[in-house]
């Protein structure tokens, strides 16, 4: 307890903290000569001790304490070891001041452990860019940047800019080489940079189709022995010779490149040999091409080479080797995983998320593209060799189908069968096509739906609407989401004039496939039949946004604007039709009709005349032109048009009367008299001809006037008798129908099913359907023309630029045969 000290009220609790043992003060050591001499001696050798206790060589020196007192400090020359006691104070062997701490605040020192009071660090010394080494480094960086800019410009299609950057990089690189030589560093030339500059320049020349310059640049690289593996660039040179169609030289360079590439680069050698084979095919040297392709198929088989090999065998007509090559083609491994791996095996959420992530990634898309390409080549090869490997194409198709069924492409067998049916169609053998398609009725739903769709289309073309409706129902049952089946069903309902129901089927097809143009086109025609012109206009405007250059769509828009009584818009759309089909005579005639309705006779004459020039057999156009010349008092010019009408319709007397009338109006009475006599000889009972003959003979004072006057009286009397008979016959039939209606008034339902009503409905249907022989729609809305059917495209009307057909106003589009099943 004697060591326990209780603080009194008057004592300072913080006293003693500033007490400092002078033994630890090191500030004055630099002025201590003894200490400095000891430091300079080796391993701390000291002069001999002069006192029992250590002291300085010059005696004690005063030292300021924290209280300002001065006490003597012993020199280091006689300093004791650690633990030695001097005046009761312990002194360490070294005197190191605490970091940043000092007790001598009175001398102005502050707490600054990081040395911030000294100010910012001095700036780094600037590099001297005037030295040769620095200039060379800067120039090298500029060359690399230019090469990179050239490649980036080429990647975005700016080929001219890429070439300019490549040329500038070449100039900078040559300046760099000269600068190295001047500085004496010629041995340190960057060969990789030179190679990159030359190669990029050659590539940009080739991309800009400057082939001589590209070949020169490649030649500079190839001839320089300092560049390793430069011989590979002979492949690039060979490619340029192929583009120039210099095939012998291309073969030479391909073979030189092949000689300089080691067997370790197997894939590169295979690609070069494939190029050699393709060049031999272009040269017509199929035997040499076969040698290259056979070597590839034995070393590293692939789909393209297998297909090319089949083409070569087909070119030389070798049936057996065609079969062997087809078997090799379908046995080529694709190296892709099974689709089952993209189906989740259980309800594991994590695995399902992973499968969803990889289902549409780039790798899976590449696998799908590769599989589609293989199927396309196999289908094309089968269609090519089927007629050639056997005595008949049916037998050849059967052999190909059997081979495919035993391969990894089992699902292609059904598509080959459908192609067989389409081949029958191209040979005009409809019965065999139908029989082939009927074999799919018991297959799986996808194939059954496709076959039924095609059968429905075929029966629809043959106007067997009941069978077409039956197979359309079958196709819809197999696959309700098949837009082609829905369109065919809508077409069968359309011909039965149930337009509301047809519109529903077309709408359903559009819901299943919004890009189905056939359904949208037919829906517009259906709305037009229902007199819902604004909705029809909306359909065709949407279709025009998809098919920008479809003349038939633009014609329908013009027709709708005409029905909406907007002739200016109709004229604008017809002008767009002519921008696509410049020589369509019926579009020209329609434009003439619209301008005539607007009162612009000169424009109407121009379009009517152009229509007549392209199609001189349109009676309406001929009649308008003849009337125009008569109206403008050029009767002589009207004669040629009416004479042409006489040739087209020789049994119509009015055209011959118009010719005679033109002669009479132009003052050529003798020619008019001869024409009337010729008409009288062909049509002896024509009253108008006899009247003009009597008048002309009277004016000319001819004695035949009495003879023609007698004939005129007889003809007029016969005409009156005929008119009376026709009138009495009509009255009698009207009374009979009235009595029949009165007798059957109690059975209205049976009256609706009478033969006369059936005949009326049939006639109404025939009026609404397109005819089969009329060349073009007349100005009357009841006359319907034949639709133009394009055998290669979707079955929609198109205005033909030829002579006799044009876009049908009221027909509708049929679904293309098998379009959704056939590969390109």
C-alpha positions in Angstrom: 0.0 0.0 0.0 3.0 2.3 0.3 3.2 2.4 -3.4 -0.4 3.4 -3.8 -0.7 7.1 -4.3 -4.1 8.9 -4.0 -4.4 12.0 -6.1 -5.3 15.0 -4.1 -7.7 17.7 -5.2 -4.9 20.2 -5.9 -2.6 17.8 -7.8 -2.4 17.7 -11.7 -3.6 14.4 -13.0 -1.6 14.8 -16.3 1.7 15.9 -14.8 4.7 13.9 -15.8 3.7 13.0 -19.3 6.1 15.6 -20.8 9.1 14.5 -18.7 11.8 13.4 -21.1 14.9 11.4 -20.4 17.8 13.3 -22.1 19.5 9.9 -22.7 17.1 9.4 -25.7 17.7 12.8 -27.3 19.4 12.3 -30.7 19.0 15.7 -32.2 22.5 16.8 -31.1 24.3 13.6 -32.1 25.4 15.1 -35.4 27.3 17.7 -33.5 28.8 15.1 -31.1 32.4 14.7 -32.5 33.0 11.5 -30.4 29.8 9.9 -31.7 30.6 10.9 -35.3 34.2 9.5 -35.0 32.8 6.2 -33.6 30.4 5.9 -36.5 33.2 6.5 -39.1 35.4 3.8 -37.5 35.1 0.2 -38.8 32.6 -1.9 -36.6 32.5 0.8 -34.0 36.2 0.7 -33.0 36.8 3.4 -30.3 39.8 5.1 -28.9 40.9 4.0 -25.4 38.8 4.9 -22.4 39.9 8.0 -20.4 37.7 7.6 -17.4 36.0 4.9 -15.4 32.7 6.2 -16.5 32.1 7.1 -20.1 32.4 10.7 -21.0 33.0 12.8 -24.0 36.4 13.6 -25.4 35.8 17.3 -24.7 33.9 16.9 -21.6 30.3 17.0 -20.8 28.0 19.2 -22.9 24.7 20.7 -21.8 21.4 19.2 -23.1 18.1 20.9 -23.1 15.4 18.9 -21.3 11.7 19.2 -21.8 11.7 21.6 -18.9 14.4 23.8 -20.4 17.2 22.6 -18.0 20.6 21.7 -19.3 22.3 18.5 -18.1 25.5 16.9 -19.3 25.2 14.1 -22.0 27.8 11.4 -22.0 29.6 10.8 -25.3 29.1 7.6 -27.3 32.8 7.0 -27.0 32.4 5.6 -23.5 28.7 4.6 -23.8 27.7 1.6 -21.7 25.8 -1.4 -23.0 22.0 -1.5 -22.7 21.0 -1.8 -19.1 23.9 0.2 -17.8 22.9 2.7 -15.2 24.1 6.3 -15.2 22.7 8.7 -12.6 19.8 6.3 -12.1 18.6 6.6 -15.7 18.4 3.7 -18.2 19.8 4.5 -21.7 19.4 2.3 -24.7 22.2 1.4 -27.0 20.7 3.4 -29.9 18.9 6.7 -29.8 16.1 6.6 -32.4 13.5 9.2 -32.2 9.8 8.2 -32.4 8.4 8.6 -35.9 7.0 12.1 -36.2 7.2 12.9 -32.5 9.4 15.4 -30.8 9.2 17.1 -27.5 10.9 20.3 -28.7 7.6 22.1 -29.7 9.1 25.3 -28.7 11.5 25.1 -31.7 8.6 25.0 -34.3 8.4 21.3 -35.2 5.0 19.9 -36.0 3.5 16.4 -36.2 3.9 15.4 -39.9 4.5 11.7 -40.3 3.9 11.7 -44.1 6.1 14.7 -44.9 3.3 16.8 -46.3 4.8 20.0 -45.1 7.5 19.6 -47.7 5.1 20.3 -50.5 4.2 18.3 -53.7 6.7 15.9 -55.2 8.7 17.2 -58.0 7.3 16.4 -61.5 8.7 13.5 -63.5 11.3 14.4 -65.9 9.8 14.7 -69.5 10.9 12.1 -72.0 13.2 13.4 -74.6 11.4 12.7 -77.8 14.3 13.9 -79.8 16.2 10.7 -79.3 16.1 8.3 -82.2 14.8 5.5 -80.1 11.7 7.5 -79.0 11.0 8.6 -82.6 11.1 5.0 -83.8 8.7 3.9 -81.0 6.2 6.7 -81.9 6.4 5.8 -85.6 5.8 2.1 -84.9 2.7 3.0 -82.8 1.3 5.1 -85.7 1.8 2.3 -88.2 0.0 -0.2 -85.9 -2.9 2.2 -85.4 -3.2 2.7 -89.2 -3.4 -1.1 -89.8 -6.1 -1.4 -87.1 -8.1 1.5 -88.6 -7.8 -0.1 -92.0 -9.2 -3.4 -90.8 -12.0 -1.7 -88.9 -13.0 0.3 -92.0 -13.0 -2.9 -94.1 -15.2 -4.6 -91.5 -18.0 -2.0 -91.9 -17.8 -2.0 -95.7 -15.8 1.2 -96.2 -13.4 -0.5 -98.7 -12.0 2.7 -100.2 -11.2 4.2 -96.8 -9.6 0.9 -95.7 -7.4 1.0 -98.8 -6.3 4.6 -98.1 -5.4 3.7 -94.5 -3.4 0.6 -95.7 -1.5 2.8 -98.2 -0.7 5.3 -95.5 0.5 2.6 -93.2 2.8 1.4 -96.0 4.3 4.8 -96.3 4.9 5.2 -92.6 6.5 1.8 -92.4 9.0 2.6 -95.1 9.8 5.9 -93.3 10.4 3.8 -90.2 12.8 1.5 -91.9 14.8 4.4 -93.3 15.0 6.0 -89.9 16.3 2.8 -88.4 19.0 2.6 -91.0 20.0 6.2 -90.4 20.3 5.6 -86.7 22.4 2.5 -87.2 19.7 0.0 -86.0 19.1 -1.7 -89.3 19.6 -5.1 -87.6 16.6 -4.5 -85.4 14.0 -4.0 -88.1 10.5 -5.3 -87.0 9.7 -8.0 -89.6 6.3 -8.7 -88.1 5.3 -5.1 -88.6 6.5 -5.1 -92.3 4.6 -8.4 -92.9 1.4 -7.0 -91.4 1.6 -3.9 -93.5 2.2 -5.7 -96.8 -0.5 -8.3 -96.1 -3.1 -5.8 -95.1 -2.3 -3.7 -98.2 -2.7 -6.8 -100.5 -6.0 -7.7 -98.9 -7.4 -4.3 -99.3 -6.4 -4.2 -103.0 -8.2 -7.5 -103.5 -11.3 -6.3 -101.6 -11.4 -3.2 -104.0 -11.0 -5.6 -107.0 -7.6 -4.1 -107.9 -6.3 -7.5 -108.7 -3.0 -6.7 -110.4 -1.9 -4.5 -107.5 -3.0 -7.2 -105.0 -1.0 -9.9 -106.9 2.1 -7.6 -106.8 1.8 -7.1 -103.1 1.4 -10.8 -102.4 4.3 -11.5 -104.7 6.5 -9.2 -102.6 5.7 -11.2 -99.5 6.1 -14.6 -101.1 9.5 -13.8 -102.6 10.9 -12.5 -99.3 12.7 -15.5 -97.6 12.7 -13.7 -94.3 8.9 -14.1 -93.8 8.0 -17.5 -92.4 5.1 -19.5 -93.9 4.6 -16.8 -96.6 3.9 -19.6 -99.0 0.3 -19.9 -97.7 -0.5 -16.6 -99.3 -0.4 -18.4 -102.7 -3.9 -19.5 -101.8 -5.0 -15.9 -101.8 -3.3 -15.4 -105.2 -5.0 -18.4 -106.6 -8.4 -17.1 -105.3 -7.7 -13.9 -107.3 -6.9 -15.9 -110.4 -10.3 -17.7 -110.0 -12.1 -14.4 -109.9 -10.2 -13.4 -113.0 -11.3 -16.8 -114.5 -7.7 -17.7 -115.1 -8.3 -21.2 -114.0 -5.1 -22.9 -115.1 -3.0 -20.4 -113.2 -5.3 -20.8 -110.2 -4.7 -24.6 -110.2 -1.0 -24.0 -110.4 -0.9 -21.7 -107.4 -3.3 -23.9 -105.4 -0.9 -26.8 -105.9 2.1 -24.7 -105.0 0.4 -23.7 -101.8 -0.4 -27.3 -101.1 3.2 -28.3 -101.5 4.4 -25.7 -99.0 1.8 -26.7 -96.3 2.8 -29.6 -94.1 0.6 -32.5 -93.3 0.2 -31.2 -89.8 -2.3 -28.7 -91.2 -4.8 -31.2 -92.4 -7.8 -29.0 -92.4 -6.0 -26.3 -94.5 -4.9 -28.9 -97.1 -8.5 -30.3 -97.3 -9.9 -26.8 -98.1 -7.3 -26.2 -100.8 -8.0 -29.5 -102.4 -11.7 -28.7 -102.3 -10.9 -25.4 -104.2 -8.9 -27.4 -106.7 -11.9 -29.6 -107.3 -14.3 -26.7 -107.8 -11.9 -25.1 -110.3 -11.7 -28.3 -112.3 -15.6 -28.4 -112.3 -15.6 -24.9 -113.8 -13.1 -25.9 -116.4 -15.3 -28.9 -117.3 -12.6 -31.4 -116.3 -14.9 -33.6 -114.2 -12.5 -36.6 -114.0 -9.8 -34.4 -112.3 -12.5 -32.9 -110.0 -13.7 -36.4 -109.1 -10.1 -37.3 -108.1 -9.9 -34.4 -105.7 -13.3 -34.9 -104.2 -12.8 -38.6 -103.7 -9.6 -38.0 -101.8 -11.4 -35.5 -99.6 -14.3 -37.9 -98.9 -11.7 -40.6 -97.9 -9.7 -38.3 -95.6 -12.2 -35.9 -94.1 -15.8 -36.3 -95.6 -18.1 -33.3 -95.5 -21.5 -32.4 -96.9 -20.4 -29.9 -99.6 -17.8 -32.2 -101.1 -20.2 -35.1 -101.1 -22.7 -33.1 -103.0 -20.1 -31.8 -105.5 -19.0 -35.4 -106.1 -22.6 -36.4 -106.9 -22.8 -33.5 -109.4 -19.6 -34.7 -111.1 -20.8 -38.3 -111.4 -24.1 -36.9 -112.8 -22.2 -34.9 -115.4 -20.4 -37.9 -116.7 -23.5 -40.1 -116.4 -22.1 -42.8 -114.1 -25.2 -44.4 -112.5 -23.5 -46.8 -110.1 -21.0 -44.2 -108.7 -23.9 -41.8 -108.3 -25.6 -44.3 -106.0 -22.4 -44.9 -104.0 -21.8 -41.1 -103.7 -25.4 -40.6 -102.5 -24.8 -43.3 -99.8 -21.6 -41.5 -98.8 -23.4 -38.2 -98.6 -26.1 -39.4 -96.2 -23.6 -41.1 -94.0 -21.4 -38.0 -93.5 -21.3 -37.3 -89.7 -22.4 -33.8 -88.8 -20.9 -33.8 -85.4 -23.9 -32.2 -83.7 -25.7 -33.3 -80.6 -29.1 -34.8 -80.4 -32.0 -32.4 -80.0 -33.1 -34.4 -76.9 -30.5 -32.7 -74.8 -32.6 -29.5 -75.1 -35.6 -31.1 -73.5 -35.6 -30.9 -69.7 -35.5 -34.4 -68.2 -37.2 -33.5 -64.9 -38.8 -30.6 -63.0 -35.4 -29.3 -61.9 -35.7 -25.5 -62.2 -32.0 -24.9 -62.5 -31.5 -27.4 -65.4 -34.6 -25.9 -67.1 -33.1 -22.5 -66.9 -29.8 -23.7 -68.3 -31.6 -25.5 -71.2 -33.6 -22.3 -72.0 -30.4 -20.3 -72.0 -28.6 -22.6 -74.5 -31.6 -23.5 -76.6 -31.2 -20.4 -78.8 -27.6 -19.6 -78.3 -25.1 -19.1 -81.2 -23.9 -22.7 -81.0 -27.4 -24.2 -81.3 -28.2 -21.9 -84.2 -25.0 -23.0 -86.0 -26.0 -26.7 -85.4 -29.5 -26.0 -86.8 -28.0 -24.2 -89.9 -25.7 -27.1 -90.5 -28.5 -29.6 -90.3 -30.7 -27.5 -92.7 -27.8 -27.2 -95.1 -27.3 -31.0 -95.1 -31.0 -31.7 -95.6 -31.1 -29.2 -98.5 -28.1 -30.9 -100.2 -29.6 -34.4 -99.7 -33.0 -33.3 -101.1 -31.4 -31.6 -104.1 -29.2 -34.6 -104.8 -32.1 -37.0 -104.6 -34.2 -34.9 -107.0 -31.3 -34.7 -109.3 -30.2 -38.3 -109.5 -33.7 -40.0 -109.1 -34.5 -39.8 -112.9 -30.9 -40.8 -113.9 -30.1 -43.8 -111.7 -33.1 -46.0 -112.8 -35.2 -46.5 -115.9 -38.0 -44.2 -114.5 -37.9 -41.4 -112.0 -40.5 -43.1 -109.8 -38.1 -46.1 -109.3 -35.2 -43.8 -108.7 -37.2 -41.8 -106.1 -38.1 -45.1 -104.4 -34.5 -46.1 -104.2 -33.5 -42.7 -102.7 -36.4 -42.9 -100.2 -35.2 -46.4 -99.1 -31.6 -45.2 -98.6 -32.8 -42.1 -96.6 -35.0 -44.2 -94.4 -32.0 -46.3 -93.3 -29.9 -43.2 -92.5 -29.8 -40.5 -89.9 -32.2 -38.4 -92.0 -35.3 -40.6 -91.6 -37.6 -37.6 -91.4 -36.6 -36.5 -95.0 -38.1 -39.6 -96.5 -41.6 -38.1 -96.3 -40.5 -34.9 -97.9 -39.0 -36.9 -100.7 -42.3 -38.6 -101.2 -44.0 -35.2 -101.5 -41.3 -34.1 -104.0 -42.2 -37.2 -106.0 -45.8 -36.0 -106.1 -44.7 -32.5 -107.2 -42.6 -34.1 -110.0 -45.7 -35.9 -111.2 -47.4 -32.5 -111.3 -44.7 -31.0 -113.4 -45.1 -33.8 -115.8 -48.8 -33.1 -115.9 -49.6 -36.5 -114.4 -52.2 -35.3 -111.9 -53.6 -38.8 -111.2 -50.3 -40.1 -110.1 -49.7 -37.0 -108.0 -53.0 -37.5 -106.2 -52.3 -41.2 -105.6 -48.9 -40.4 -104.1 -50.3 -37.8 -101.8 -53.1 -40.0 -100.7 -50.6 -42.5 -99.3 -49.8 -40.0 -96.5 -53.3 -40.1 -95.0 -52.1 -42.7 -92.4 -48.8 -41.0 -91.6 -48.0 -38.7 -88.7 -49.9 -35.5 -88.3 -47.3 -33.1 -89.8 -46.9 -35.1 -93.0 -50.7 -35.8 -93.2 -51.5 -32.1 -92.9 -49.0 -31.2 -95.7 -50.2 -33.9 -98.0 -53.9 -33.1 -97.4 -53.1 -29.4 -98.0 -51.6 -30.2 -101.4 -54.5 -32.5 -102.3 -57.0 -29.8 -101.4 -55.1 -27.4 -103.6 -55.1 -29.8 -106.6 -58.8 -30.6 -106.3 -59.5 -26.8 -106.1 -57.6 -26.2 -109.3 -59.7 -28.9 -111.0 -62.9 -27.2 -109.6 -63.8 -30.3 -107.6 -64.8 -28.1 -104.6 -66.3 -30.9 -102.6 -63.1 -32.9 -102.6 -61.1 -29.7 -102.0 -63.3 -29.0 -99.0 -62.9 -32.6 -97.7 -59.1 -32.5 -97.8 -59.0 -29.0 -96.4 -60.9 -30.3 -93.4 -58.5 -33.3 -93.1 -55.5 -31.0 -93.2 -57.1 -28.8 -90.5 -57.8 -31.8 -88.3 -54.2 -33.0 -88.5 -52.8 -29.6 -87.8 -55.2 -26.8 -86.9 -52.4 -24.3 -86.9 -51.5 -24.9 -90.6 -52.2 -21.6 -92.3 -52.1 -23.2 -95.8 -54.9 -25.6 -94.7 -57.0 -22.7 -93.4 -56.5 -20.7 -96.6 -57.7 -23.6 -98.7 -60.7 -24.1 -96.4 -61.5 -20.4 -96.8 -61.2 -20.7 -100.6 -63.7 -23.5 -100.7 -66.1 -21.5 -98.6 -65.5 -18.4 -100.8 -66.6 -20.1 -104.0 -69.8 -21.0 -102.2 -70.3 -17.3 -101.7 -70.3 -17.6 -97.9 -68.0 -14.6 -97.5 -68.4 -14.1 -93.8 -67.3 -17.6 -93.0 -64.4 -17.4 -95.5 -63.2 -14.2 -93.8 -63.1 -16.0 -90.5 -60.8 -18.7 -91.9 -58.5 -16.1 -93.4 -58.4 -14.3 -90.1 -57.5 -17.5 -88.3 -54.7 -18.2 -90.8 -53.4 -14.7 -90.1 -53.5 -15.3 -86.4 -51.4 -18.4 -86.8 -49.0 -16.7 -89.3 -49.1 -12.9 -89.4 -46.8 -12.9 -92.5 -49.1 -15.1 -94.6 -49.7 -12.8 -97.6 -52.1 -15.1 -99.3 -54.5 -15.0 -96.4 -54.3 -11.2 -96.2 -54.9 -10.8 -99.9 -57.9 -13.1 -99.9 -59.3 -11.4 -96.8 -59.2 -8.1 -98.7 -61.0 -9.6 -101.7 -63.6 -11.1 -99.3 -64.2 -7.7 -97.7 -64.6 -6.2 -101.2 -67.3 -8.8 -102.0 -69.0 -7.8 -98.7 -68.9 -4.2 -99.8 -66.8 -3.4 -96.7 -64.5 -1.2 -98.8 -62.6 0.6 -96.0 -61.6 -2.7 -94.4 -60.6 -4.1 -97.7 -58.5 -1.0 -98.3 -56.8 -1.5 -94.9 -55.9 -5.1 -95.8 -54.3 -4.1 -99.1 -52.4 -1.2 -97.6 -50.9 -3.6 -95.1 -50.1 -6.0 -97.9 -48.5 -3.3 -99.9 -46.2 -2.6 -96.9 -45.0 -6.2 -97.1 -45.0 -6.6 -100.9 -43.7 -3.2 -102.1 -43.5 -4.1 -105.8 -46.6 -6.3 -106.2 -48.5 -4.9 -109.2 -51.6 -6.9 -108.3 -51.8 -5.4 -104.8 -51.4 -1.9 -106.2 -54.1 -2.6 -108.8 -56.5 -3.7 -106.1 -55.8 -0.5 -104.3 -56.5 1.5 -107.4 -59.8 -0.4 -107.9 -60.9 0.2 -104.3 -60.2 4.0 -104.6 -62.2 4.0 -107.8 -65.1 2.3 -106.0 -64.7 4.8 -103.2 -65.2 7.5 -105.9 -61.6 8.9 -105.5 -60.4 8.8 -109.1 -57.2 10.9 -108.4 -55.9 8.2 -105.9 -56.9 5.5 -108.3 -54.9 7.2 -111.0 -51.9 7.5 -108.7 -51.9 3.8 -107.9 -52.3 2.8 -111.5 -49.3 4.9 -112.4 -47.4 2.9 -109.7 -48.6 -0.3 -111.4 -47.1 0.9 -114.6 -43.9 1.6 -112.9 -43.6 -2.1 -112.1 -45.2 -3.5 -115.3 -44.5 -0.9 -118.0 -46.4 -2.7 -120.8 -49.6 -3.9 -119.2 -52.2 -3.0 -121.8 -55.2 -3.3 -119.4 -53.7 -1.0 -116.8 -53.0 1.5 -119.6 -56.6 1.1 -120.7 -57.9 1.6 -117.2 -55.9 4.8 -116.9 -57.3 6.0 -120.1 -60.8 5.3 -118.8 -60.2 7.2 -115.6 -58.7 10.2 -117.5 -61.7 10.1 -119.9 -64.0 10.2 -116.9 -62.1 13.3 -115.6 -62.6 15.0 -118.9 -58.9 14.9 -119.9 -59.2 13.6 -123.5 -55.6 14.1 -124.5 -54.2 12.0 -121.6 -57.0 9.4 -122.1 -56.0 9.2 -125.8 -52.3 8.7 -124.9 -53.0 5.8 -122.6 -55.6 4.2 -124.8 -53.2 4.4 -127.8 -50.4 2.8 -125.7 -52.8 0.0 -124.7 -53.7 -0.6 -128.3 -50.0 -0.7 -129.3 -49.3 -3.5 -126.8 -52.6 -5.3 -127.2 -54.4 -4.5 -130.5 -57.3 -6.9 -129.9 -59.1 -5.2 -127.1 -62.5 -4.3 -128.6 -63.2 -1.6 -125.9 -60.0 0.2 -126.7 -60.6 0.0 -130.4 -64.1 1.3 -130.1 -62.9 4.3 -127.9 -60.1 5.2 -130.4 -62.4 5.0 -133.4 -65.0 7.2 -131.7 -62.3 9.6 -130.6 -61.1 10.1 -134.2 -64.7 10.5 -135.4 -65.3 13.1 -132.7 -62.2 15.0 -133.8 -63.2 14.9 -137.5 -60.4 12.4 -138.5 -62.7 9.8 -140.0 -59.9 8.4 -142.2 -57.9 7.4 -139.2 -60.9 5.8 -137.5 -61.3 3.4 -140.4 -58.2 1.2 -139.5 -59.5 0.7 -136.0 -63.0 -0.4 -137.1 -61.5 -2.7 -139.8 -59.4 -4.4 -137.0 -62.6 -4.8 -135.0 -64.2 -6.4 -138.0 -61.3 -8.9 -138.1 -61.8 -9.7 -134.4 -65.6 -10.0 -134.5 -66.5 -10.8 -138.1 -70.1 -11.7 -137.2 -70.8 -8.3 -135.6 -72.3 -6.1 -138.3 -71.9 -2.9 -136.4 -68.1 -2.7 -137.0 -68.6 -3.0 -140.8 -71.3 -0.4 -140.7 -68.9 1.9 -138.9 -66.3 1.4 -141.6 -68.8 2.3 -144.3 -70.0 5.3 -142.2 -66.4 6.6 -142.0 -66.0 6.3 -145.7 -69.3 8.2 -146.2 -68.4 10.9 -143.7 -65.0 11.5 -145.3 -66.7 11.9 -148.7 -65.6 8.7 -150.3 -69.1 7.7 -151.5 -68.0 5.1 -154.0 -66.0 3.2 -151.4 -68.9 3.6 -148.9 -71.3 2.1 -151.5 -69.1 -0.9 -152.1 -68.8 -1.5 -148.4 -72.6 -1.3 -147.9 -73.1 -3.7 -150.8 -70.6 -6.2 -149.2 -72.4 -5.8 -145.8 -75.7 -6.5 -147.6 -74.3 -9.6 -149.2 -73.2 -11.0 -145.8 -76.2 -9.7 -143.8 -79.2 -9.4 -146.2 -81.7 -8.8 -143.5 -80.0 -5.8 -141.9 -82.3 -2.9 -142.1 -79.7 -0.1 -141.5 -77.5 -1.3 -144.3 -80.5 -1.2 -146.7 -81.5 2.2 -145.6 -78.0 3.6 -146.3 -77.9 1.8 -149.7 -81.2 3.4 -150.7 -79.9 6.8 -149.6 -76.6 6.5 -151.4 -78.2 5.2 -154.6 -80.7 8.0 -154.5 -78.0 10.7 -154.0 -75.8 9.1 -156.7 -78.7 8.6 -159.1 -78.2 4.9 -159.5 -80.9 2.6 -160.9 -80.4 0.0 -158.2 -82.4 2.3 -155.8 -85.7 0.6 -156.5 -84.3 -2.9 -155.9 -82.9 -1.9 -152.5 -86.1 0.0 -151.6 -88.1 -3.2 -152.2 -85.7 -5.2 -150.1 -85.9 -2.6 -147.4 -89.7 -2.8 -147.1 -89.5 -6.6 -146.9 -86.8 -6.5 -144.2 -88.8 -3.9 -142.1 -91.9 -6.1 -142.4 -90.0 -9.2 -141.3 -88.5 -7.2 -138.4 -91.9 -6.1 -137.2 -93.2 -9.7 -137.3 -90.2 -11.0 -135.3 -90.7 -8.2 -132.7 -94.4 -9.1 -132.3 -93.6 -12.8 -131.9 -91.0 -12.0 -129.2 -93.3 -9.7 -127.4 -96.2 -12.2 -127.4 -93.8 -15.0 -126.2 -92.6 -12.9 -123.3 -96.2 -12.0 -122.3 -97.2 -15.7 -122.4 -94.2 -16.8 -120.3 -94.9 -14.0 -117.8 -98.5 -15.2 -117.4 -97.3 -18.8 -117.0 -94.9 -17.8 -114.3 -97.5 -15.7 -112.5 -100.0 -18.6 -112.6 -97.3 -21.0 -111.3 -96.5 -18.6 -108.4 -100.2 -18.4 -107.5 -100.6 -22.2 -107.6 -97.6 -22.7 -105.3 -98.2 -19.9 -102.9 -98.8 -22.3 -100.0 -95.5 -24.1 -100.4 -92.9 -21.3 -100.3 -90.1 -23.6 -99.2 -90.5 -26.0 -102.1 -90.6 -23.0 -104.4 -87.2 -22.0 -103.3 -85.8 -25.3 -104.4 -87.4 -25.2 -107.9 -85.3 -25.5 -111.0 -85.6 -21.9 -111.9 -84.3 -20.8 -108.6 -81.4 -23.2 -108.9 -80.7 -21.8 -112.3 -80.7 -18.3 -110.9 -78.3 -19.2 -108.1 -76.1 -21.0 -110.6 -76.0 -18.0 -112.9 -75.3 -15.7 -110.0 -72.4 -18.0 -109.0 -71.1 -18.0 -112.5 -71.2 -14.3 -112.6 -69.2 -14.0 -109.4 -66.5 -16.4 -110.5 -63.7 -15.7 -113.0 -64.3 -16.9 -116.5 -62.0 -19.1 -118.3 -61.8 -17.6 -121.7 -62.4 -13.8 -121.4 -59.0 -12.0 -122.0 -59.8 -9.1 -119.8 -62.4 -7.4 -117.6 -64.7 -5.0 -119.5 -65.8 -1.7 -118.1 -69.0 -3.3 -116.9 -68.6 -4.6 -113.3 -70.5 -7.8 -114.1 -68.0 -9.0 -116.6 -65.2 -11.0 -115.0 -61.9 -11.9 -116.6 -59.6 -14.9 -116.2 -56.9 -14.5 -113.5 -53.2 -14.8 -114.3 -51.7 -17.7 -112.5 -48.0 -17.6 -111.9 -46.7 -21.3 -111.9 -43.7 -20.4 -109.8 -45.0 -18.2 -107.1 -48.0 -18.0 -104.7 -51.3 -18.3 -106.5 -52.3 -14.7 -106.4 -53.4 -12.6 -109.4 -50.7 -10.7 -111.1 -51.0 -8.3 -114.1 -49.1 -9.9 -116.9 -47.1 -7.7 -119.2 -48.1 -9.8 -122.2 -51.0 -9.5 -124.4 -54.0 -11.3 -123.1 -54.1 -11.4 -119.4 -54.2 -9.0 -116.5 -54.8 -8.9 -112.8 -58.3 -10.2 -111.9 -60.4 -7.8 -110.0 -62.6 -10.4 -108.2 -60.5 -13.6 -108.2 -58.7 -14.8 -105.0 -55.3 -16.3 -104.2 -54.8 -20.0 -103.7 -52.2 -21.5 -101.4 -49.0 -22.5 -103.1 -48.6 -26.3 -103.5 -46.3 -27.7 -100.8 -44.6 -24.3 -100.4 -44.1 -24.8 -96.6 -42.5 -28.3 -97.1 -40.0 -27.9 -99.9 -36.5 -26.8 -99.4 -35.1 -24.1 -101.6 
